[in-house]
Amino acid sequence: MLGISAHTVTSYVRDIYRKLDISSRAEAAVEAARRGLVS
């Protein structure tokens, strides 16, 4: 366990989506693949 609340995770994910200009987990996966973070 990381010791952070679900609200904190939600906030982090929302900020990441905003910074990457995406709106879904699917778009996040595509962006990660495009950047070579996953294969």
N, CA, C, O and CB atoms as a CASP TS submission, in Angstrom:
PFRMAT TS
TARGET T0000
AUTHOR 0000-0000-0000
METHOD Language model
MODEL 1
PARENT N/A
ATOM      1  N   MET     1       0.828  -1.180   0.000  1.00  0.00           N
ATOM      2  CA  MET     1       0.000   0.000   0.000  1.00  0.00           C
ATOM      3  C   MET     1       0.877   1.251   0.000  1.00  0.00           C
ATOM      4  O   MET     1       1.923   1.299   0.647  1.00  0.00           O
ATOM      5  CB  MET     1      -0.944  -0.006   1.206  1.00  0.00           C
ATOM      6  N   LEU     2       0.436   2.230  -0.721  1.00  0.00           N
ATOM      7  CA  LEU     2       1.186   3.477  -0.807  1.00  0.00           C
ATOM      8  C   LEU     2       0.838   4.460   0.301  1.00  0.00           C
ATOM      9  O   LEU     2       1.596   5.394   0.563  1.00  0.00           O
ATOM     10  CB  LEU     2       0.947   4.122  -2.138  1.00  0.00           C
ATOM     11  N   GLY     3      -0.277   4.263   0.940  1.00  0.00           N
ATOM     12  CA  GLY     3      -0.674   5.176   2.005  1.00  0.00           C
ATOM     13  C   GLY     3      -1.240   6.494   1.508  1.00  0.00           C
ATOM     14  O   GLY     3      -1.144   7.513   2.192  1.00  0.00           O
ATOM     15  N   ILE     4      -1.834   6.478   0.309  1.00  0.00           N
ATOM     16  CA  ILE     4      -2.491   7.679  -0.205  1.00  0.00           C
ATOM     17  C   ILE     4      -3.969   7.365  -0.422  1.00  0.00           C
ATOM     18  O   ILE     4      -4.347   6.207  -0.601  1.00  0.00           O
ATOM     19  CB  ILE     4      -1.819   8.171  -1.533  1.00  0.00           C
ATOM     20  N   SER     5      -4.783   8.385  -0.405  1.00  0.00           N
ATOM     21  CA  SER     5      -6.227   8.177  -0.525  1.00  0.00           C
ATOM     22  C   SER     5      -6.647   8.020  -1.988  1.00  0.00           C
ATOM     23  O   SER     5      -5.923   8.402  -2.908  1.00  0.00           O
ATOM     24  CB  SER     5      -6.987   9.346   0.116  1.00  0.00           C
ATOM     25  N   ALA     6      -7.822   7.455  -2.171  1.00  0.00           N
ATOM     26  CA  ALA     6      -8.389   7.321  -3.513  1.00  0.00           C
ATOM     27  C   ALA     6      -8.573   8.697  -4.151  1.00  0.00           C
ATOM     28  O   ALA     6      -8.402   8.849  -5.360  1.00  0.00           O
ATOM     29  CB  ALA     6      -9.737   6.569  -3.463  1.00  0.00           C
ATOM     30  N   HIS     7      -8.915   9.683  -3.353  1.00  0.00           N
ATOM     31  CA  HIS     7      -9.082  11.046  -3.868  1.00  0.00           C
ATOM     32  C   HIS     7      -7.766  11.574  -4.436  1.00  0.00           C
ATOM     33  O   HIS     7      -7.760  12.229  -5.479  1.00  0.00           O
ATOM     34  CB  HIS     7      -9.596  11.986  -2.755  1.00  0.00           C
ATOM     35  N   THR     8      -6.662  11.295  -3.764  1.00  0.00           N
ATOM     36  CA  THR     8      -5.349  11.731  -4.240  1.00  0.00           C
ATOM     37  C   THR     8      -5.035  11.099  -5.590  1.00  0.00           C
ATOM     38  O   THR     8      -4.561  11.777  -6.502  1.00  0.00           O
ATOM     39  CB  THR     8      -4.256  11.375  -3.218  1.00  0.00           C
ATOM     40  N   VAL     9      -5.295   9.813  -5.716  1.00  0.00           N
ATOM     41  CA  VAL     9      -5.053   9.121  -6.983  1.00  0.00           C
ATOM     42  C   VAL     9      -5.907   9.733  -8.087  1.00  0.00           C
ATOM     43  O   VAL     9      -5.412   9.981  -9.187  1.00  0.00           O
ATOM     44  CB  VAL     9      -5.351   7.610  -6.847  1.00  0.00           C
ATOM     45  N   THR    10      -7.170   9.974  -7.807  1.00  0.00           N
ATOM     46  CA  THR    10      -8.069  10.586  -8.785  1.00  0.00           C
ATOM     47  C   THR    10      -7.538  11.943  -9.230  1.00  0.00           C
ATOM     48  O   THR    10      -7.570  12.265 -10.417  1.00  0.00           O
ATOM     49  CB  THR    10      -9.481  10.735  -8.200  1.00  0.00           C
ATOM     50  N   SER    11      -7.056  12.730  -8.291  1.00  0.00           N
ATOM     51  CA  SER    11      -6.505  14.050  -8.614  1.00  0.00           C
ATOM     52  C   SER    11      -5.268  13.926  -9.488  1.00  0.00           C
ATOM     53  O   SER    11      -5.120  14.667 -10.459  1.00  0.00           O
ATOM     54  CB  SER    11      -6.166  14.819  -7.333  1.00  0.00           C
ATOM     55  N   TYR    12      -4.376  12.994  -9.153  1.00  0.00           N
ATOM     56  CA  TYR    12      -3.161  12.790  -9.945  1.00  0.00           C
ATOM     57  C   TYR    12      -3.509  12.370 -11.371  1.00  0.00           C
ATOM     58  O   TYR    12      -2.946  12.892 -12.333  1.00  0.00           O
ATOM     59  CB  TYR    12      -2.259  11.732  -9.286  1.00  0.00           C
ATOM     60  N   VAL    13      -4.435  11.429 -11.502  1.00  0.00           N
ATOM     61  CA  VAL    13      -4.831  10.954 -12.828  1.00  0.00           C
ATOM     62  C   VAL    13      -5.448  12.089 -13.634  1.00  0.00           C
ATOM     63  O   VAL    13      -5.132  12.249 -14.813  1.00  0.00           O
ATOM     64  CB  VAL    13      -5.822   9.780 -12.712  1.00  0.00           C
ATOM     65  N   ARG    14      -6.318  12.874 -13.021  1.00  0.00           N
ATOM     66  CA  ARG    14      -6.941  14.013 -13.711  1.00  0.00           C
ATOM     67  C   ARG    14      -5.871  14.990 -14.204  1.00  0.00           C
ATOM     68  O   ARG    14      -5.950  15.470 -15.335  1.00  0.00           O
ATOM     69  CB  ARG    14      -7.938  14.740 -12.772  1.00  0.00           C
ATOM     70  N   ASP    15      -4.877  15.287 -13.371  1.00  0.00           N
ATOM     71  CA  ASP    15      -3.808  16.207 -13.761  1.00  0.00           C
ATOM     72  C   ASP    15      -2.977  15.648 -14.917  1.00  0.00           C
ATOM     73  O   ASP    15      -2.596  16.386 -15.825  1.00  0.00           O
ATOM     74  CB  ASP    15      -2.904  16.502 -12.564  1.00  0.00           C
ATOM     75  N   ILE    16      -2.701  14.358 -14.881  1.00  0.00           N
ATOM     76  CA  ILE    16      -1.941  13.728 -15.964  1.00  0.00           C
ATOM     77  C   ILE    16      -2.727  13.799 -17.270  1.00  0.00           C
ATOM     78  O   ILE    16      -2.168  14.142 -18.311  1.00  0.00           O
ATOM     79  CB  ILE    16      -1.608  12.256 -15.616  1.00  0.00           C
ATOM     80  N   TYR    17      -4.022  13.478 -17.220  1.00  0.00           N
ATOM     81  CA  TYR    17      -4.857  13.568 -18.419  1.00  0.00           C
ATOM     82  C   TYR    17      -4.827  14.984 -18.980  1.00  0.00           C
ATOM     83  O   TYR    17      -4.709  15.174 -20.190  1.00  0.00           O
ATOM     84  CB  TYR    17      -6.307  13.147 -18.106  1.00  0.00           C
ATOM     85  N   ARG    18      -4.934  15.964 -18.112  1.00  0.00           N
ATOM     86  CA  ARG    18      -4.932  17.364 -18.562  1.00  0.00           C
ATOM     87  C   ARG    18      -3.599  17.712 -19.212  1.00  0.00           C
ATOM     88  O   ARG    18      -3.574  18.328 -20.278  1.00  0.00           O
ATOM     89  CB  ARG    18      -5.212  18.320 -17.378  1.00  0.00           C
ATOM     90  N   LYS    19      -2.497  17.327 -18.587  1.00  0.00           N
ATOM     91  CA  LYS    19      -1.173  17.654 -19.126  1.00  0.00           C
ATOM     92  C   LYS    19      -0.915  16.982 -20.467  1.00  0.00           C
ATOM     93  O   LYS    19      -0.242  17.546 -21.330  1.00  0.00           O
ATOM     94  CB  LYS    19      -0.094  17.249 -18.139  1.00  0.00           C
ATOM     95  N   LEU    20      -1.449  15.774 -20.643  1.00  0.00           N
ATOM     96  CA  LEU    20      -1.246  15.050 -21.895  1.00  0.00           C
ATOM     97  C   LEU    20      -2.337  15.338 -22.922  1.00  0.00           C
ATOM     98  O   LEU    20      -2.282  14.837 -24.045  1.00  0.00           O
ATOM     99  CB  LEU    20      -1.184  13.565 -21.623  1.00  0.00           C
ATOM    100  N   ASP    21      -3.322  16.140 -22.544  1.00  0.00           N
ATOM    101  CA  ASP    21      -4.454  16.481 -23.407  1.00  0.00           C
ATOM    102  C   ASP    21      -5.183  15.226 -23.886  1.00  0.00           C
ATOM    103  O   ASP    21      -5.455  15.058 -25.074  1.00  0.00           O
ATOM    104  CB  ASP    21      -3.978  17.303 -24.612  1.00  0.00           C
ATOM    105  N   ILE    22      -5.490  14.348 -22.922  1.00  0.00           N
ATOM    106  CA  ILE    22      -6.238  13.131 -23.201  1.00  0.00           C
ATOM    107  C   ILE    22      -7.441  13.076 -22.265  1.00  0.00           C
ATOM    108  O   ILE    22      -7.543  13.857 -21.319  1.00  0.00           O
ATOM    109  CB  ILE    22      -5.341  11.867 -23.036  1.00  0.00           C
ATOM    110  N   SER    23      -8.364  12.128 -22.546  1.00  0.00           N
ATOM    111  CA  SER    23      -9.572  12.084 -21.721  1.00  0.00           C
ATOM    112  C   SER    23     -10.002  10.677 -21.319  1.00  0.00           C
ATOM    113  O   SER    23     -11.079  10.502 -20.750  1.00  0.00           O
ATOM    114  CB  SER    23     -10.691  12.745 -22.449  1.00  0.00           C
ATOM    115  N   SER    24      -9.170   9.668 -21.608  1.00  0.00           N
ATOM    116  CA  SER    24      -9.570   8.314 -21.239  1.00  0.00           C
ATOM    117  C   SER    24      -8.343   7.439 -20.985  1.00  0.00           C
ATOM    118  O   SER    24      -7.219   7.779 -21.355  1.00  0.00           O
ATOM    119  CB  SER    24     -10.449   7.694 -22.337  1.00  0.00           C
ATOM    120  N   ARG    25      -8.600   6.299 -20.342  1.00  0.00           N
ATOM    121  CA  ARG    25      -7.520   5.342 -20.099  1.00  0.00           C
ATOM    122  C   ARG    25      -6.995   4.783 -21.413  1.00  0.00           C
ATOM    123  O   ARG    25      -5.801   4.515 -21.545  1.00  0.00           O
ATOM    124  CB  ARG    25      -8.002   4.199 -19.191  1.00  0.00           C
ATOM    125  N   ALA    26      -7.882   4.607 -22.383  1.00  0.00           N
ATOM    126  CA  ALA    26      -7.463   4.105 -23.691  1.00  0.00           C
ATOM    127  C   ALA    26      -6.494   5.081 -24.349  1.00  0.00           C
ATOM    128  O   ALA    26      -5.467   4.674 -24.893  1.00  0.00           O
ATOM    129  CB  ALA    26      -8.685   3.869 -24.600  1.00  0.00           C
ATOM    130  N   GLU    27      -6.820   6.362 -24.297  1.00  0.00           N
ATOM    131  CA  GLU    27      -5.918   7.373 -24.856  1.00  0.00           C
ATOM    132  C   GLU    27      -4.596   7.390 -24.095  1.00  0.00           C
ATOM    133  O   GLU    27      -3.540   7.589 -24.695  1.00  0.00           O
ATOM    134  CB  GLU    27      -6.574   8.769 -24.814  1.00  0.00           C
ATOM    135  N   ALA    28      -4.646   7.185 -22.792  1.00  0.00           N
ATOM    136  CA  ALA    28      -3.421   7.137 -21.993  1.00  0.00           C
ATOM    137  C   ALA    28      -2.544   5.971 -22.436  1.00  0.00           C
ATOM    138  O   ALA    28      -1.326   6.114 -22.534  1.00  0.00           O
ATOM    139  CB  ALA    28      -3.755   7.015 -20.492  1.00  0.00           C
ATOM    140  N   ALA    29      -3.152   4.823 -22.703  1.00  0.00           N
ATOM    141  CA  ALA    29      -2.399   3.656 -23.162  1.00  0.00           C
ATOM    142  C   ALA    29      -1.756   3.911 -24.521  1.00  0.00           C
ATOM    143  O   ALA    29      -0.602   3.546 -24.744  1.00  0.00           O
ATOM    144  CB  ALA    29      -3.312   2.430 -23.237  1.00  0.00           C
ATOM    145  N   VAL    30      -2.499   4.536 -25.422  1.00  0.00           N
ATOM    146  CA  VAL    30      -1.962   4.864 -26.744  1.00  0.00           C
ATOM    147  C   VAL    30      -0.789   5.828 -26.610  1.00  0.00           C
ATOM    148  O   VAL    30       0.240   5.652 -27.263  1.00  0.00           O
ATOM    149  CB  VAL    30      -3.060   5.474 -27.645  1.00  0.00           C
ATOM    150  N   GLU    31      -0.939   6.837 -25.775  1.00  0.00           N
ATOM    151  CA  GLU    31       0.130   7.825 -25.570  1.00  0.00           C
ATOM    152  C   GLU    31       1.363   7.169 -24.951  1.00  0.00           C
ATOM    153  O   GLU    31       2.489   7.477 -25.342  1.00  0.00           O
ATOM    154  CB  GLU    31      -0.365   8.980 -24.670  1.00  0.00           C
ATOM    155  N   ALA    32       1.162   6.274 -23.998  1.00  0.00           N
ATOM    156  CA  ALA    32       2.289   5.567 -23.381  1.00  0.00           C
ATOM    157  C   ALA    32       3.024   4.726 -24.423  1.00  0.00           C
ATOM    158  O   ALA    32       4.255   4.700 -24.439  1.00  0.00           O
ATOM    159  CB  ALA    32       1.799   4.671 -22.218  1.00  0.00           C
ATOM    160  N   ALA    33       2.288   4.044 -25.286  1.00  0.00           N
ATOM    161  CA  ALA    33       2.912   3.243 -26.344  1.00  0.00           C
ATOM    162  C   ALA    33       3.660   4.145 -27.323  1.00  0.00           C
ATOM    163  O   ALA    33       4.769   3.827 -27.750  1.00  0.00           O
ATOM    164  CB  ALA    33       1.849   2.403 -27.092  1.00  0.00           C
ATOM    165  N   ARG    34       3.048   5.265 -27.673  1.00  0.00           N
ATOM    166  CA  ARG    34       3.688   6.204 -28.605  1.00  0.00           C
ATOM    167  C   ARG    34       5.012   6.716 -28.059  1.00  0.00           C
ATOM    168  O   ARG    34       5.965   6.928 -28.809  1.00  0.00           O
ATOM    169  CB  ARG    34       2.758   7.384 -28.896  1.00  0.00           C
ATOM    170  N   ARG    35       5.063   6.911 -26.748  1.00  0.00           N
ATOM    171  CA  ARG    35       6.278   7.411 -26.105  1.00  0.00           C
ATOM    172  C   ARG    35       7.268   6.303 -25.757  1.00  0.00           C
ATOM    173  O   ARG    35       8.329   6.573 -25.195  1.00  0.00           O
ATOM    174  CB  ARG    35       5.917   8.169 -24.856  1.00  0.00           C
ATOM    175  N   GLY    36       6.928   5.068 -26.086  1.00  0.00           N
ATOM    176  CA  GLY    36       7.828   3.946 -25.829  1.00  0.00           C
ATOM    177  C   GLY    36       7.867   3.504 -24.377  1.00  0.00           C
ATOM    178  O   GLY    36       8.821   2.853 -23.952  1.00  0.00           O
ATOM    179  N   LEU    37       6.836   3.854 -23.609  1.00  0.00           N
ATOM    180  CA  LEU    37       6.804   3.487 -22.192  1.00  0.00           C
ATOM    181  C   LEU    37       6.296   2.071 -21.984  1.00  0.00           C
ATOM    182  O   LEU    37       6.565   1.458 -20.951  1.00  0.00           O
ATOM    183  CB  LEU    37       5.937   4.459 -21.418  1.00  0.00           C
ATOM    184  N   VAL    38       5.563   1.549 -22.957  1.00  0.00           N
ATOM    185  CA  VAL    38       5.068   0.169 -22.941  1.00  0.00           C
ATOM    186  C   VAL    38       5.277  -0.417 -24.327  1.00  0.00           C
ATOM    187  O   VAL    38       5.429   0.312 -25.307  1.00  0.00           O
ATOM    188  CB  VAL    38       3.554   0.100 -22.520  1.00  0.00           C
ATOM    189  N   SER    39       5.283  -1.715 -24.398  1.00  0.00           N
ATOM    190  CA  SER    39       5.461  -2.336 -25.719  1.00  0.00           C
ATOM    191  C   SER    39       4.341  -3.296 -26.027  1.00  0.00           C
ATOM    192  O   SER    39       4.329  -3.908 -27.095  1.00  0.00           O
ATOM    193  CB  SER    39       6.795  -3.063 -25.798  1.00  0.00           C
TER
END
